[in-house]
Amino acid sequence: MAPSAMRRSNDWTKSLSDAQPVPYWLDDPGRPRPQPALTGPETCDLLVVGGGYSGLWTALIAKERDPGRDVVLLEGREVGWAASGRNGGFCAASLTHGLSNGLTRWPGEIHKLEELGARNLDAIEEAVVRHGLDCDFERSGEIDVATEEYQARELKEWHEEIGAKGLADGVEYLDAEAVREQVDSPTFRAGLWDRRGVAMVNPAKLAWGLKRACLDLGVRVYEHTPALTLRPYGAGMAVRTPYGGVRARGVALGTNVFPNLVKRVRPYTVPVYDYALMTEPLTAGQLASVGWKNRQGLGDSANQFHYFRLSADNRVLWGGYDAVYPYGGRVRAEYDDRPETYAKLAGHFFTCFPQLEGVRFTHAWGGAIDTCSRFSAFFGTAHQGKVAYAAGYTGLGVGATRFGAEVMLDLLAGERTERTELEMVRRKPLPFPPEPFAWTGIALTKWSLARADARGGRRNLWLRTMDRLGLGFDS
């Protein structure tokens, strides 16, 4: 929602009075108990560091590829506690942070990237069935909505462009009447409905289900066991932990936003904090007033955008807009709670859905996104190919982390595959500069994006320069 559309009244602040500052998905009485911490020495064929989606998929696929492989997974706190349990639950086929970003950066291989992304989402759905993952998986698609007339024109032109390039399969343009038949908001001017390219999931339940599947296949999972150092040891690698350590032939690093154990990788990502609200369950009448019978995820088309969706019990998750970069790029628990952003989001919510006046929010939370300068994951190896890493998913990692897991396993095996031959895999993004340049550049970009939203989408000289350098940025 554009800031100009925000309601002037403050009566919506009452909707936040009971909101708990904890992630809704993690506030679950069915949350599994953590596995015990590692104490003493361990040895294995493959050590996976990180108990979010990236690490969980890596461990699971490693065992599926070779059931005899001895796999250990270390998690510094609890499986799914960070980004994997705090996100909106949009599981997208896109590996490139959306088709537009992918077409701009890899035009020569975009058809292959789209094909691989579609296959990856199918594989996730198959894994949900095969392993009985109870994660509210719904392949309902996503609608990108226009809330300004210039955005509606751009959506129509974009649909025509991707159609001409053979990239619009399953994507339908909706005019104002058609989009409001799907989800009714007075702010909606048009939409693009990707019918098959996105699924909705309960993100924490997906992480917990993957953990159970790993354990069932024989992966040894240690929680509350941070990996402190990484060094060569004989023919393999050694990782030190607080009460012990692991020696492994190969190591896969899925730590994403947290400081990478390969120090030269650290300048390629910065943490950007994102925030979300969750409403109480809608009544039948409230849900009918909005429509939403097909339960798609939605996102608006502004630079500073919102994403929103229904949960299994018909709550509305409403997130996005603010993207907060802390000076110095540190990840701290204190940044997970930001009341000024919650107030802003609540105002935007009731602007979008005035018919839901009186609905209250039960949860409000934030978390860090591992952002890189090209907005899609990058990959690499270290220590003569004994260590592989993937990071930089920039908020679209729910689906793409499975693809990243396969890339890491390919790299560790020294295999040339259709994945490792991709330019996207072979090349890295530009690293971020040191402070104060990183903070200054990100702050100037955010200011410019807000200004563009207020000026009909017109991008100033700074944004145009960033686009030419391949450093275009949105929230």
C-alpha positions in Angstrom: 0.0 0.0 0.0 1.4 3.4 -0.9 1.9 5.6 2.2 -0.5 8.2 0.7 -3.3 5.6 1.0 -2.8 5.1 4.8 -5.7 5.8 7.0 -5.6 9.0 9.0 -7.5 7.6 12.0 -5.6 5.9 14.9 -8.4 3.7 16.0 -6.7 0.7 14.5 -4.0 0.8 17.2 -6.4 -1.0 19.5 -6.0 -4.0 17.2 -2.4 -4.4 18.5 -3.2 -4.3 22.2 -3.1 -8.1 22.7 -0.5 -8.9 20.1 2.3 -11.1 21.5 5.8 -10.3 20.3 6.5 -13.9 19.2 6.3 -15.6 15.8 2.9 -17.1 15.3 4.2 -20.3 13.6 6.6 -21.0 16.5 3.9 -20.4 19.2 2.6 -23.9 18.8 1.9 -26.4 21.7 2.9 -29.2 19.3 6.4 -27.8 18.8 8.8 -30.8 19.1 11.3 -31.1 21.8 14.9 -30.3 20.7 17.4 -33.0 20.3 20.2 -33.2 22.9 23.4 -31.1 22.4 26.5 -32.7 21.2 28.9 -33.6 23.9 32.2 -35.2 23.0 33.7 -36.1 19.6 31.7 -37.2 16.5 32.8 -38.5 13.1 30.8 -38.7 9.9 30.9 -38.6 6.1 28.9 -35.4 5.8 28.5 -32.7 8.4 25.7 -30.2 7.8 25.9 -26.9 9.7 22.5 -25.1 10.2 19.1 -26.5 11.2 17.0 -24.3 8.9 15.6 -25.3 5.5 19.0 -25.1 3.8 20.6 -27.6 6.2 17.6 -29.8 6.6 17.1 -30.3 2.9 20.8 -31.0 2.5 20.8 -33.7 5.2 17.6 -35.3 3.9 18.6 -35.4 0.2 22.1 -36.6 1.1 20.5 -39.7 2.8 18.0 -40.2 0.0 20.8 -40.1 -2.6 23.0 -42.5 -0.5 21.2 -44.2 2.5 24.6 -45.5 3.6 26.1 -42.1 4.0 26.8 -41.1 7.6 25.3 -37.6 8.2 25.4 -35.3 11.2 23.5 -32.0 11.5 24.4 -29.3 14.0 22.0 -26.5 14.9 23.1 -23.6 17.2 19.7 -23.2 18.8 16.6 -25.2 17.8 15.6 -26.4 14.3 13.5 -23.8 12.5 13.8 -21.1 15.2 15.2 -18.4 12.8 14.1 -17.5 9.3 12.7 -20.9 8.6 10.1 -20.5 11.4 9.4 -16.8 11.0 8.6 -16.3 7.3 5.3 -15.9 5.5 5.2 -19.4 4.2 5.3 -18.6 0.5 7.0 -21.6 -1.1 7.8 -20.3 -4.6 9.1 -22.2 -7.6 11.3 -19.2 -8.6 15.0 -19.7 -8.0 15.8 -16.1 -9.0 13.7 -14.0 -6.7 11.0 -13.7 -9.3 11.0 -13.9 -13.0 11.8 -10.2 -13.6 15.0 -10.4 -11.5 16.0 -13.7 -13.3 15.3 -12.3 -16.7 17.4 -9.2 -16.1 20.4 -11.1 -14.7 20.4 -14.4 -16.6 18.4 -13.9 -19.9 20.3 -16.7 -21.7 19.3 -19.4 -19.2 16.1 -18.1 -17.8 14.0 -20.9 -19.4 16.3 -23.5 -17.8 16.1 -21.7 -14.4 12.3 -21.6 -14.7 12.2 -25.3 -15.6 14.5 -26.3 -12.7 12.4 -24.1 -10.3 9.2 -25.8 -11.4 10.8 -29.2 -10.9 12.1 -28.2 -7.5 8.6 -27.1 -6.3 7.2 -30.4 -7.6 9.9 -32.3 -5.7 9.0 -30.4 -2.5 5.3 -31.4 -2.9 6.4 -35.0 -3.6 8.5 -34.9 -0.4 5.6 -33.6 1.6 3.6 -36.6 0.5 6.4 -39.2 0.7 7.6 -38.2 4.2 4.1 -37.3 5.5 5.1 -33.7 6.3 2.2 -32.1 8.2 2.8 -28.6 7.1 -0.5 -27.3 5.6 0.8 -27.5 2.1 -1.6 -25.8 -0.4 -0.6 -25.2 -4.0 -2.9 -22.2 -4.3 -0.6 -19.9 -6.3 0.0 -16.2 -5.8 -1.4 -13.0 -7.1 0.7 -9.9 -7.6 -1.7 -7.0 -7.2 -1.5 -3.5 -8.4 -2.7 -0.8 -6.0 -2.0 2.2 -8.3 -3.0 2.7 -11.9 0.6 2.9 -13.1 1.2 -0.5 -11.5 -1.8 -1.9 -13.3 -0.4 -0.8 -16.6 3.0 -2.2 -15.8 1.5 -5.6 -14.8 -0.4 -5.8 -18.1 2.7 -4.9 -20.1 4.8 -7.4 -18.2 2.3 -10.1 -18.8 2.4 -9.4 -22.5 6.2 -9.4 -22.5 6.6 -12.7 -20.7 3.9 -14.2 -23.0 6.0 -13.2 -26.0 9.0 -14.9 -24.5 7.1 -18.1 -23.7 7.3 -17.6 -20.0 3.7 -16.9 -19.1 2.5 -20.5 -18.8 0.0 -20.7 -15.9 0.1 -16.9 -15.4 -3.2 -15.0 -15.8 -3.8 -11.3 -16.0 -6.7 -10.1 -13.9 -8.3 -6.7 -14.4 -9.8 -4.8 -11.4 -13.1 -6.6 -11.4 -11.5 -10.0 -11.9 -8.9 -9.6 -9.1 -11.6 -8.3 -6.7 -13.6 -11.4 -7.5 -10.7 -13.4 -6.1 -9.9 -11.2 -3.1 -11.9 -8.1 -2.5 -10.0 -4.9 -1.6 -11.0 -1.4 -2.7 -7.3 -0.7 -3.3 -6.8 -3.5 -6.0 -6.5 -2.2 -9.6 -5.3 -5.4 -11.3 -3.4 -8.6 -10.7 -1.2 -11.4 -12.1 -2.2 -14.8 -10.8 0.5 -17.4 -11.0 -1.7 -20.4 -10.5 0.9 -23.2 -10.0 4.2 -21.5 -9.2 3.7 -20.9 -5.4 2.4 -23.0 -2.6 1.4 -21.9 0.9 2.9 -23.8 3.9 3.1 -23.5 7.6 6.8 -22.7 7.7 7.6 -24.0 11.2 5.8 -27.2 10.6 7.7 -27.7 7.4 11.0 -27.4 9.3 9.9 -29.7 12.1 8.6 -32.2 9.5 12.0 -32.2 7.7 13.7 -32.7 11.0 11.6 -35.7 11.7 12.2 -37.1 8.2 16.0 -36.7 8.7 15.9 -38.5 12.0 13.8 -41.3 10.5 16.5 -41.8 7.8 19.3 -41.9 10.4 20.6 -38.4 10.4 22.1 -37.6 13.8 20.7 -34.1 14.8 22.3 -32.1 17.6 20.5 -28.9 18.7 21.8 -26.2 21.0 25.2 -27.0 19.4 26.7 -24.0 17.6 29.6 -24.6 15.2 32.4 -22.4 16.4 35.4 -23.0 14.1 36.2 -24.8 10.9 39.6 -26.1 9.9 41.3 -28.8 7.8 41.9 -32.1 9.6 43.8 -34.9 7.8 41.8 -35.8 4.7 38.7 -34.0 5.9 37.5 -31.1 8.0 37.0 -30.5 11.8 34.4 -28.3 13.4 34.7 -27.3 17.1 31.5 -27.0 19.2 31.1 -25.9 22.9 31.3 -29.4 24.3 32.9 -31.4 21.6 33.5 -31.4 17.9 32.9 -33.2 14.6 35.4 -34.6 12.1 33.9 -35.1 8.6 34.9 -35.9 5.1 32.8 -33.0 3.8 30.9 -30.0 5.3 27.8 -28.2 3.9 27.2 -24.8 5.4 23.6 -23.7 5.6 23.9 -20.9 8.0 22.6 -18.2 5.6 22.2 -14.9 7.5 24.6 -15.9 10.3 28.4 -15.4 10.0 29.7 -18.0 7.6 32.5 -20.2 8.9 34.3 -19.4 5.7 35.2 -15.8 6.5 35.7 -14.7 2.9 32.0 -15.4 2.2 30.7 -13.0 4.9 30.8 -9.7 2.8 28.4 -11.2 0.3 25.4 -11.0 2.6 23.8 -8.5 5.0 20.9 -9.0 7.4 17.7 -7.1 6.6 14.9 -7.3 9.1 11.4 -8.0 8.0 8.2 -7.8 10.1 4.8 -9.4 10.1 1.4 -9.4 11.9 -1.0 -12.3 12.3 -4.7 -11.7 13.0 -7.1 -13.7 15.1 -9.1 -16.3 13.0 -11.6 -14.6 10.8 -15.3 -15.5 11.3 -17.3 -16.9 8.4 -18.8 -13.5 7.8 -15.5 -11.7 7.8 -14.0 -14.2 5.4 -17.0 -13.9 3.1 -16.6 -10.1 3.1 -13.1 -10.6 1.7 -13.7 -13.5 -0.6 -10.4 -15.4 -0.9 -12.1 -18.7 -1.7 -9.0 -19.9 -3.6 -6.7 -19.0 -0.8 -3.9 -17.6 -2.9 -0.9 -15.8 -1.4 -0.8 -12.1 -2.4 1.8 -9.4 -2.7 1.4 -5.8 -3.9 3.5 -4.2 -6.6 5.1 -1.3 -4.8 8.9 -1.2 -4.2 8.1 -1.2 -0.5 5.6 -4.1 -0.8 3.4 -6.1 1.5 2.8 -9.9 1.4 -0.3 -11.5 2.8 -2.0 -14.9 3.0 -4.5 -17.0 4.9 -3.3 -19.6 7.5 -5.0 -23.0 7.8 -7.3 -21.6 10.5 -8.2 -18.5 8.4 -6.0 -16.0 10.1 -4.5 -13.3 7.9 -0.7 -12.9 7.9 0.3 -9.4 6.8 4.0 -8.6 6.5 6.6 -6.7 4.6 6.9 -3.0 3.7 9.7 -2.0 6.1 13.1 -3.6 5.5 15.5 -2.5 8.2 19.2 -2.8 7.9 21.0 -2.4 11.3 24.3 -0.5 11.1 27.2 -2.8 11.1 25.2 -5.8 9.8 24.8 -7.5 13.1 22.2 -10.1 13.9 20.7 -9.5 17.3 17.5 -10.7 19.1 16.6 -7.1 20.0 15.9 -6.4 16.3 13.2 -9.0 16.2 10.7 -6.7 17.8 9.8 -3.3 16.3 6.5 -1.7 17.5 6.8 1.3 15.2 6.7 -1.1 12.2 3.8 -3.0 13.7 1.8 0.2 14.0 2.5 1.1 10.4 1.6 -2.4 9.2 -1.7 -2.3 11.1 -2.7 0.9 9.4 -1.9 -0.5 6.0 -3.9 -3.6 6.7 -7.1 -1.8 7.5 -6.5 0.5 4.4 -6.4 -2.7 2.3 -9.3 -4.4 4.1 -11.6 -1.8 5.6 -14.4 -4.5 5.8 -12.3 -6.2 8.5 -12.5 -3.2 10.9 -12.4 -4.6 14.5 -10.2 -7.6 13.8 -7.4 -7.9 16.3 -3.8 -9.1 15.9 -2.6 -11.9 18.1 1.1 -12.0 17.1 3.7 -9.5 15.9 7.3 -10.5 15.1 10.3 -9.9 13.0 13.4 -11.8 11.7 16.5 -11.4 9.6 16.7 -12.1 5.9 20.1 -13.1 4.3 20.2 -10.5 1.6 22.8 -10.4 -1.2 23.2 -7.9 -4.0 21.5 -10.0 -6.6 18.6 -11.2 -4.3 19.0 -14.8 -5.2 21.3 -17.5 -3.8 24.9 -17.8 -4.5 27.1 -20.9 -4.1 30.7 -22.0 -3.7 33.3 -24.3 -2.2 36.3 -23.9 0.1 39.2 -26.0 1.4 39.8 -27.8 -1.9 36.2 -28.7 -2.4 35.7 -30.3 1.1 33.3 -27.5 2.1 30.3 -26.2 0.2 28.0 -23.3 1.0 24.8 -21.6 -0.2 23.5 -18.3 1.0 21.7 -15.0 -0.1 18.2 -16.2 -0.7 16.8 -12.8 0.2 13.5 -13.8 1.5 12.5 -16.5 -1.1 14.3 -19.4 0.5 11.3 -21.5 1.5 11.4 -23.3 -1.9 14.8 -22.4 -3.3 16.8 -23.8 -0.4 15.9 -27.3 -1.6 17.6 -26.5 -4.9 20.5 -25.0 -3.0 20.9 -28.2 -1.1 21.2 -30.2 -4.3 23.8 -27.7 -5.6 25.9 -28.1 -2.4 25.8 -31.8 -2.6 26.7 -31.7 -6.3 29.7 -29.5 -5.5 30.9 -31.7 -2.6 30.7 -34.7 -4.9 32.7 -32.8 -7.6 30.0 -33.5 -10.1 29.2 -31.5 -13.2 25.4 -31.4 -13.4 22.8 -29.2 -15.0 22.8 -27.3 -11.8 26.5 -26.7 -11.4 26.8 -25.6 -15.0 24.5 -22.7 -14.5 26.0 -19.2 -14.7 23.9 -18.4 -11.6 25.8 -21.2 -9.7 29.3 -20.5 -11.2 29.3 -16.7 -10.6 28.9 -14.7 -7.4 27.2 -11.4 -6.7 29.1 -8.3 -5.9 30.0 -8.1 -2.2 28.7 -5.3 0.0 31.2 -2.6 0.9 32.4 -2.0 4.5 30.7 0.4 6.8 29.8 3.2 6.7 29.3 2.7 3.0 27.0 -0.3 3.3 24.6 1.5 5.6 24.7 4.8 3.6 24.0 3.0 0.3 21.2 0.9 1.7 19.6 3.9 3.4 19.8 6.0 0.3 18.3 3.2 -1.7 15.4 2.8 0.7 14.7 6.5 0.6 14.8 6.5 -3.2 12.4 3.5 -3.4 9.9 5.2 -1.1 10.2 8.3 -3.3 9.6 6.2 -6.4 6.4 4.7 -4.9 5.2 8.2 -4.2 6.0 9.5 -7.7 4.2 7.0 -9.9 7.1 4.5 -10.0 9.7 6.9 -11.5 13.2 5.9 -10.4 15.7 8.6 -9.6 19.3 8.7 -10.7 20.6 6.7 -7.8 18.2 3.8 -8.5 18.9 3.9 -12.2 22.6 3.7 -11.5 22.1 0.8 -9.1 20.1 -1.0 -11.8 22.9 -0.5 -14.3 25.4 -1.9 -11.8 23.2 -4.9 -11.1 22.4 -3.7 -7.6 18.8 -2.9 -7.9 17.0 -3.3 -4.6 13.5 -3.6 -3.2 12.2 -4.3 0.3 
